Amino acid sequence: MFAPEKGYEEEYLGKPAVFLIPSSKLTRIEFSITSFLLKNYGHAWTKSTNVKGYWMGKLDGDYTRFEVSFIGKEKIPNLKNFLANIAYKIKEESIYLLCGSDAWKIYSQKKNTSKEPRK
């Protein structure tokens, strides 16, 4: 939207969604992640990072950061489902997801035969 009083044009893209994937596991899935993000959100940013820290109780290596943005919460479940599938494919128990000011641990889509919720 052009704002003559401001002298520039802008378009609101919504709240950001950010997730990290271990860089060492991207070889097989990077194209499918980027394709999914472009198809469902129209854009995607990636950045290799030197993030080192403890995730799920163990020291991990470098990650690639993926970021999209969207308006409304109705697109979040589709992203969560996709990340659960990615976690399964790369044999991760879960993937960290930050949407706006909310953070989740998205668990792998592995078969959960028990009816007990994860703790």
Contacts in CASP RR format, 6 or more apart in sequence:
PFRMAT RR
TARGET T0000
AUTHOR 0000-0000-0000
METHOD contacts of the structure
MODEL  1
MFAPEKGYEEEYLGKPAVFLIPSSKLTRIEFSITSFLLKNYGHAWTKSTN
VKGYWMGKLDGDYTRFEVSFIGKEKIPNLKNFLANIAYKIKEESIYLLCG
SDAWKIYSQKKNTSKEPRK
1 9 0 8 1.000
1 10 0 8 1.000
1 11 0 8 1.000
2 8 0 8 1.000
2 9 0 8 1.000
3 9 0 8 1.000
3 10 0 8 1.000
12 71 0 8 1.000
13 43 0 8 1.000
13 69 0 8 1.000
13 70 0 8 1.000
13 71 0 8 1.000
14 69 0 8 1.000
14 70 0 8 1.000
14 71 0 8 1.000
14 72 0 8 1.000
15 69 0 8 1.000
15 70 0 8 1.000
15 71 0 8 1.000
15 72 0 8 1.000
15 99 0 8 1.000
15 100 0 8 1.000
16 67 0 8 1.000
16 68 0 8 1.000
16 69 0 8 1.000
16 98 0 8 1.000
16 99 0 8 1.000
16 100 0 8 1.000
17 67 0 8 1.000
17 68 0 8 1.000
17 69 0 8 1.000
17 70 0 8 1.000
17 76 0 8 1.000
17 79 0 8 1.000
17 97 0 8 1.000
17 98 0 8 1.000
17 99 0 8 1.000
17 100 0 8 1.000
18 65 0 8 1.000
18 66 0 8 1.000
18 67 0 8 1.000
18 97 0 8 1.000
18 98 0 8 1.000
18 99 0 8 1.000
19 65 0 8 1.000
19 66 0 8 1.000
19 83 0 8 1.000
19 95 0 8 1.000
19 96 0 8 1.000
19 97 0 8 1.000
19 98 0 8 1.000
19 106 0 8 1.000
20 49 0 8 1.000
20 51 0 8 1.000
20 63 0 8 1.000
20 64 0 8 1.000
20 65 0 8 1.000
20 66 0 8 1.000
20 95 0 8 1.000
20 96 0 8 1.000
21 29 0 8 1.000
21 33 0 8 1.000
21 63 0 8 1.000
21 64 0 8 1.000
21 66 0 8 1.000
21 86 0 8 1.000
21 90 0 8 1.000
21 95 0 8 1.000
22 60 0 8 1.000
22 61 0 8 1.000
22 62 0 8 1.000
22 63 0 8 1.000
22 64 0 8 1.000
22 90 0 8 1.000
22 92 0 8 1.000
23 48 0 8 1.000
23 61 0 8 1.000
23 62 0 8 1.000
23 63 0 8 1.000
23 64 0 8 1.000
24 61 0 8 1.000
24 62 0 8 1.000
25 90 0 8 1.000
25 91 0 8 1.000
25 92 0 8 1.000
26 33 0 8 1.000
26 64 0 8 1.000
28 89 0 8 1.000
28 90 0 8 1.000
29 86 0 8 1.000
29 89 0 8 1.000
29 90 0 8 1.000
30 46 0 8 1.000
30 64 0 8 1.000
32 86 0 8 1.000
33 44 0 8 1.000
33 66 0 8 1.000
33 86 0 8 1.000
34 44 0 8 1.000
34 46 0 8 1.000
36 82 0 8 1.000
37 43 0 8 1.000
37 44 0 8 1.000
37 66 0 8 1.000
37 68 0 8 1.000
38 44 0 8 1.000
40 75 0 8 1.000
40 78 0 8 1.000
40 79 0 8 1.000
41 68 0 8 1.000
41 69 0 8 1.000
41 70 0 8 1.000
41 75 0 8 1.000
42 68 0 8 1.000
43 68 0 8 1.000
43 69 0 8 1.000
44 66 0 8 1.000
44 67 0 8 1.000
44 68 0 8 1.000
45 66 0 8 1.000
45 67 0 8 1.000
45 68 0 8 1.000
46 64 0 8 1.000
46 65 0 8 1.000
46 66 0 8 1.000
46 67 0 8 1.000
47 64 0 8 1.000
47 65 0 8 1.000
47 67 0 8 1.000
48 62 0 8 1.000
48 63 0 8 1.000
48 64 0 8 1.000
48 65 0 8 1.000
49 62 0 8 1.000
49 63 0 8 1.000
49 64 0 8 1.000
49 65 0 8 1.000
50 62 0 8 1.000
51 61 0 8 1.000
51 62 0 8 1.000
51 63 0 8 1.000
51 65 0 8 1.000
52 59 0 8 1.000
52 60 0 8 1.000
52 61 0 8 1.000
52 62 0 8 1.000
53 59 0 8 1.000
53 60 0 8 1.000
53 61 0 8 1.000
54 60 0 8 1.000
55 96 0 8 1.000
56 93 0 8 1.000
56 94 0 8 1.000
68 79 0 8 1.000
76 99 0 8 1.000
79 97 0 8 1.000
79 99 0 8 1.000
80 97 0 8 1.000
80 104 0 8 1.000
80 106 0 8 1.000
81 109 0 8 1.000
83 95 0 8 1.000
83 97 0 8 1.000
83 106 0 8 1.000
84 95 0 8 1.000
84 106 0 8 1.000
84 107 0 8 1.000
84 108 0 8 1.000
84 109 0 8 1.000
85 109 0 8 1.000
86 92 0 8 1.000
86 95 0 8 1.000
87 93 0 8 1.000
87 94 0 8 1.000
87 95 0 8 1.000
87 106 0 8 1.000
87 107 0 8 1.000
87 108 0 8 1.000
87 109 0 8 1.000
88 108 0 8 1.000
88 109 0 8 1.000
88 110 0 8 1.000
91 108 0 8 1.000
92 108 0 8 1.000
93 107 0 8 1.000
93 108 0 8 1.000
94 105 0 8 1.000
94 106 0 8 1.000
94 107 0 8 1.000
94 108 0 8 1.000
95 105 0 8 1.000
95 106 0 8 1.000
96 103 0 8 1.000
96 104 0 8 1.000
96 105 0 8 1.000
96 106 0 8 1.000
97 103 0 8 1.000
97 104 0 8 1.000
97 105 0 8 1.000
97 106 0 8 1.000
107 118 0 8 1.000
112 118 0 8 1.000
END
